[in-house]
């Protein structure tokens, strides 16, 4: 679905992402993981056209992403960020419906889609009349996911969507998100700094360091066949935190 060919990103003399070739697995979940500043969020923002590559091309299906088609491509992508990114002056309902209204969907179609999504993410429909400040962190992320899914996109891009939540709410949402990903058959790219969250979600995991992919593979491959000393150190550091 998304294919990166020789894509890199630099800011002046600073290289945020070295040239990378990557083809996403259709209908599967690819997880980007690594320490802060490793390039994982840069890679995600390149995929949805928020920033332009310094070199290379990004394809969505058969089409190279460009200024001419970026808006239509984005309508086929859902995007969720860490704090949800909800507009505070709009109700949850209006946040979810915003893009559909801009595209001139009929009110009946919007209402039916929102009811369907509320059932999917397990949030009471009456909570949709609330403003973001009146919702818990977990509820805000469920609303953000509804908004990302409103147009029934082909691809979901999630940038540390659970990072700001407390552990119990985070655990509940992990199970719900995994069910949603599998039931909808979406192509998903998820950014996290948590190795075991990566293992829970990921069909393919890319571990990055300094803008380069240190290793890609399954969770078990990273655990038991680390390709570099950094990979081994990264895994051992997270094991140490869990054991303390």
C-alpha positions in Angstrom: 0.0 0.0 0.0 2.8 2.5 1.0 6.2 2.1 -0.6 9.3 4.2 0.2 12.1 4.1 -2.4 15.3 5.7 -1.4 13.6 8.1 1.0 15.7 10.4 3.2 15.1 13.6 5.2 17.6 16.2 6.2 17.4 19.6 7.9 20.4 21.5 6.7 23.4 19.4 7.7 21.4 17.3 10.1 20.2 14.0 8.8 16.9 13.0 10.4 16.5 9.9 8.2 19.0 8.1 6.0 17.9 6.7 2.7 15.4 3.9 3.3 13.5 1.4 1.2 10.3 0.1 2.8 7.2 -1.6 1.5 4.4 -1.9 4.1 2.6 -5.2 4.5 -1.0 -4.8 3.3 -3.5 -5.6 6.0 -0.7 -6.0 8.6 0.7 -3.9 11.4 4.2 -2.4 11.0 5.7 -1.0 14.2 8.4 1.7 14.3 10.4 1.7 17.5 13.6 3.2 18.9 15.0 5.9 21.2 14.0 9.5 21.0 15.3 11.2 17.9 15.9 8.0 16.0 13.6 9.0 13.1 10.5 7.0 13.7 8.1 10.0 13.9 9.9 11.6 10.9 9.2 8.4 8.9 5.5 8.5 9.9 5.2 12.1 8.9 6.8 11.5 5.6 4.3 8.7 4.9 1.3 11.1 5.3 2.9 14.0 3.5 3.3 16.3 6.5 6.9 16.7 5.5 8.6 16.2 2.1 11.5 13.8 1.6 14.9 15.3 0.8 15.5 12.4 -1.6 13.5 9.5 -2.9 9.8 8.9 -3.6 6.9 7.7 -1.6 4.1 5.7 -3.3 0.6 5.1 -2.2 -0.6 2.2 -4.3 0.7 2.9 -7.8 0.8 6.7 -7.4 3.8 8.8 -6.2 2.7 11.2 -3.4 2.9 14.8 -4.6 1.4 18.2 -4.0 -1.1 17.4 -6.7 -2.6 14.3 -5.0 -1.7 14.7 -1.3 -5.2 15.7 -0.2 -6.9 12.8 -1.9 -4.2 10.4 -0.5 -4.7 11.8 3.0 -8.4 11.0 2.7 -7.3 7.3 2.4 -5.2 7.6 5.6 -6.2 7.8 9.2 -3.8 9.6 11.6 -3.7 9.5 15.4 -1.2 11.3 17.5 -0.2 10.9 21.1 -2.5 13.4 22.8 -5.3 12.7 20.4 -5.2 16.1 18.7 -8.9 16.8 19.2 -10.1 20.4 18.7 -11.0 21.6 22.2 -13.8 23.9 20.9 -15.7 21.1 19.1 -17.7 18.3 20.7 -16.5 14.8 20.3 -19.2 14.3 17.7 -18.1 17.3 15.7 -14.5 16.3 15.9 -15.3 12.9 14.4 -17.6 14.4 11.7 -15.4 17.3 10.7 -13.8 15.9 7.5 -17.0 14.1 6.4 -18.8 17.5 6.7 -16.1 19.2 4.6 -16.6 16.5 2.0 -20.4 17.2 2.0 -21.6 13.9 3.3 -25.3 13.8 4.1 -26.2 14.1 7.8 -27.9 10.7 7.8 -24.7 9.1 6.4 -22.6 10.9 9.0 -24.8 9.8 11.9 -24.9 6.2 10.7 -21.1 6.1 10.4 -20.5 7.7 13.8 -22.9 5.2 15.5 -21.1 2.3 13.8 -17.7 3.6 14.9 -18.9 4.3 18.5 -19.9 0.7 18.8 -16.6 -0.4 17.3 -14.4 1.5 19.8 -16.8 0.8 22.7 -17.8 4.3 23.7 -21.4 5.3 24.6 -23.0 7.5 22.0 -24.1 10.0 24.6 -20.5 10.7 25.4 -20.1 12.2 21.9 -21.9 15.3 23.1 -19.0 16.1 25.4 -16.1 18.3 24.7 -12.6 16.9 24.9 -11.8 18.4 28.3 -14.8 16.5 29.7 -13.5 13.1 28.5 -10.9 10.9 30.1 -7.6 10.3 28.3 -8.7 6.8 27.2 -12.0 8.2 25.9 -10.2 11.0 24.0 -8.0 8.4 22.2 -11.1 6.4 21.3 -12.6 9.5 19.8 -9.4 10.2 17.9 -9.5 6.7 16.5 -13.1 7.2 15.4 -12.1 10.4 13.6 -9.2 8.6 11.9 -11.6 5.8 10.8 -14.5 8.1 9.7 -13.7 7.9 6.0 -12.9 4.2 6.1 -9.2 4.7 5.2 -7.0 2.1 3.7 -4.1 2.9 6.1 -3.9 3.9 9.8 -0.9 5.8 11.0 -0.6 6.1 14.8 2.2 8.1 16.5 2.6 6.8 20.1 -1.2 6.8 20.5 -1.1 5.3 24.0 2.1 7.0 25.3 0.3 9.5 27.6 -2.1 7.0 29.2 -1.8 5.4 32.6 -0.9 1.7 32.6 -4.4 0.2 33.2 -6.1 2.4 30.6 -3.2 1.7 28.2 -3.6 -2.1 28.7 -7.3 -2.0 28.0 -6.8 0.1 24.8 -4.0 -2.2 23.6 -6.4 -5.1 23.5 -9.2 -3.1 21.9 -6.9 -1.6 19.3 -5.5 -5.0 18.3 -9.0 -6.3 17.9 -10.0 -3.3 15.8 -6.9 -3.7 13.5 -7.5 -7.4 12.9 -11.3 -7.1 12.5 -11.0 -4.3 9.9 -8.0 -5.7 8.1 -6.4 -2.3 7.9 -2.8 -1.6 7.0 -1.3 -0.1 10.1 1.9 1.8 11.0 2.3 2.4 14.7 5.1 4.3 16.4 6.0 3.4 20.0 9.1 3.5 22.3 7.9 0.4 24.2 9.4 -2.9 23.0 6.7 -5.1 24.4 3.9 -2.9 22.9 5.7 -3.4 19.6 5.7 -7.1 20.1 2.0 -7.1 21.0 0.9 -5.3 17.9 3.6 -5.8 15.3 3.7 -8.3 12.4 6.9 -6.5 11.4 9.0 -4.4 13.7 11.6 -1.8 12.6 14.1 -0.8 15.2 15.7 2.6 14.3 18.8 4.4 15.6 20.1 7.7 14.4 17.9 7.7 11.3 18.8 4.2 10.2 17.1 0.8 10.5 19.2 -1.3 12.8 17.0 -4.4 12.4 13.7 -5.3 11.0 11.8 -8.6 11.6 9.4 -10.2 14.1 9.4 -9.6 17.8 11.0 -13.1 18.3 13.7 -12.3 15.9 14.7 -9.1 17.7 14.6 -10.9 21.0 16.5 -14.0 20.1 18.6 -12.9 17.0 19.7 -9.3 17.6 21.6 -8.1 14.5 23.8 -5.5 16.3 25.1 -4.6 19.7 22.7 -1.7 19.8 19.7 -4.0 19.2 20.8 -6.3 22.0 21.4 -3.3 24.3 18.0 -1.8 23.5 16.2 -5.0 24.3 18.2 -5.6 27.5 17.5 -2.1 28.7 13.8 -2.6 28.4 14.0 -6.0 30.1 15.8 -4.4 33.0 13.1 -1.7 33.4 10.4 -4.4 33.5 12.3 -6.5 36.0 12.9 -3.6 38.5 
